[in-house]
Amino acid sequence: MKSRNTIIQPIIYFVFTAILIAYFFPREVKFRYQFFEGKPWQYDLLTAPGDFPIYKTEEEVKAEKDSVIQNFIPYYQMNPEVKRTQLEKLRSDFQAHLFPRQVNQNYLFYIESQLVKFFDKGILTTIELDLLTKEKPGRIYTVINSLSEIKQIKELYTVKSAYEAMLNEAPGNLDKTNLTSCNLNNYLAENISYDENISQKMLNELLQNVSLSKGMVQAGERIIDRGEVIDGRTFGMLRSLKVVHEARSGGSQRQGIIRLGQLILIIGILFCCAFYLATFRPDVFYRRRNIIFILLCIIVFCILAEMSAKYNFSIYIIPFAILPIVVRTFFDSHTALFTHLIAILLSSLVTPFPHEFLIMQIISGIIVIFTLKELSQRSQLIRCAFFVFLSYALIYLSLALYQEGDMNKINWTVMIYFGINFILLMFSYILIYIFEKTFGFISTITLVELSNINAPLLKKLSETCPGTFQHSMQVSTLAFEAGAQVGANTQLIRTGALYHDIGKLSNPAFFTENQKGTINPHDKLTFEESAQIITNHVSEGIKLAEKASIPQAIIDFIRTHHGTGKALYFYNSFKNAFPDQPIHEEAFTYPGPNPFSKETAILMLADAVEATSRSLAEYTDETIKDLVNRIIDRQISLGLLQNTPLTFNDIGMIKASFIDKLKTMYHTRINYPDLK
């Protein structure tokens, strides 16, 4: 039974995760109905719960506002001071005799009358008049002393057009040459200009007056019943009801209730994950780094889904399939699929089309589990990403055809999102490496790379300690088969077995399997000194492994492959040689600790059995069986396996596996006859 504190700690992690996810959840209430224009209504009779307006669509409102802007009549200020100044200037110049003698009073009256007409109509700059001519209204408002008057664009003048009009409209008794000599341009000037403040103010008022609705629905009015096709008007009513429903979710009290409901729902979903792990994977549930890793994966993808809803980008860009990939890499397929289900269930609470989302993500998760049944090569990740992309595309097309029934209505842009998703899945290999370094995990890919006999440490071991290398290879074969029988991580056992004796590189000649001649360096040492050299190969192996950056999971095999057992050869030799002397137990004892997992326990047993099997005088079924039973029973009696999860049934299967494998390894060969 686990202690109360041990159980409470992971529960706290789950509650904290729920609070964090709920914090990022959108605040508005989701509409409980899902509907599509042109599709049958899938729910019971719906009536209006209260009065509400039928809102126009954003496109309709935008079209009306664009029409207002297009037909807006701008406002121009007319400056009466220009007219007065220019007329005074004309009279002053005439009185000062600045005109030729031929220019008499008749010319003055004509010019004066024309100037009054031009200034009353309005004189604009050429650029402004060109712009106004191109615009639709064809009219402007001229404002004089807060009074506005509408004028046609075609009636307005520029300085140039006014000058030409004055010459062209001159009566027959006036000579145009004399008019030209009067320097008429000196008395023509722009007297109206665009008033941006008034124009913008009036335009804003008109835009604000654009109605956002186009009718009302009365309380209790029938909207739609099951099976009826949603037409344009009904779709507008449903869409308006959704807007009103979500808008009425405001208010601090109502918001508090909504947040509480979200939190309870999230805690409920997360606790399903907790119950699964506590029941079927207690090794994950009760180890801090494991549970933090799984919850972190769930948090990241939930927050990404919430950001998708908040910032309005496609949720199918998010590579949810990375989650089962990384969890499967470090744990098992069942945990990976269950974690994936929990993450997408939580994410579906914020997605716009949860049913489609769930179908696509569940199937993609299953595809990941199938394609990564045995993850040992990087190419498998690429193949997995391709199958995920293919499943997304096929499922989307199937759903589109099912819902729309028309190939022309398929949104092919979604395929681009799936392509981006595929590219992001390619980075799962980098994520696996980061998680290995961050959480101390070890993936099957890394194990395969480490078990390559050309790896630096293994290559050095094969060259410096060939006997130890052969022993390690035999141990890996024994442990691999036994691990497969009891459901252990066989690749981890194989790799751990290859590295478990690398500490012998420090003193290879002191180990029997590496001695080439009859000289034994132990003959010149005491039993205690020999035992110290033998037991030190554990600590030396740890140093070498740490220096070579070997993962901690492999170092655990080096640390535990003798447990806290004794160097029995020298221990027994000392007791036989000095039966009456007290013995210093620590001098003959390995530093330990004892094995703590199925994998490290199987390696200890395989190491002891393989090493002892080399001392058999003959290899028969009886001697091999007796050897295996004797060695394993002794390890159990010494208490070296008490911290491991092995059962008596597991021990029985391990013994049987060792016996069968040793029979194969030491099978009798026939004698080939010599050629006479």
Secondary structure, 3 states (H helix, E strand, C coil): CCCHHHHHHHHHHHHHHHHHHHHCCCCCCCCCCCCCCCCECCCCCEECCCCEEEECCHHHHHHHHHHHHHCCCCEEEECHHHHHHHHHHHHHHHHCCCCCCCCCHHHHHHHHHHHHHHHHHCEECHHHHHHHHHCCCCEEEEEECCEEEEEEHHHCEEHHHHHHHHHHCCCCCCCHHHHHCCCHHHHCCCCEEECHHHHHHHHHHHHHCCCCEEEEECCCCEEECCCCECCHHHHHHHHHHHHHHHHCCCCHHHHHHHHHHHHHHHHHHHHHHHHHHHHHCHHHHCCHHHHHHHHHHHHHHHHHHHHHHHHCCCHHHCCCCHHHHHHHHHCCHHHHHHHHHHHHHHHHCCCCCHHHHHHHHHHHHHHHHHHCCCCCCHHHHHHHHHHHHHHHHHHHHHHHHHHHCCHHHCCCHHHHHHHHHHHHHCCHHHHHHHHHHHHCCCCHHHHHHHCCCCCHHHHHHHHHCHHHHHHHHHHHHHHHHHHHHHCCCHHHHHHHHHHCCHHHHCCHHHCHHHCCCCCCHHHHCCHHHHHHHHHHHHHHHHHHHHHCCCCHHHHHHHHHCCCCCECHHHHHHHHHHCCCCCCCHHHHECCCCCCCCHHHHHHHHHHHHHHHHCCCCCCCHHHHHHHHHHHHHHHHHCCCCCCCCCCHHHHHHHHHHHHHHHHHHCCCCCCCCCCC
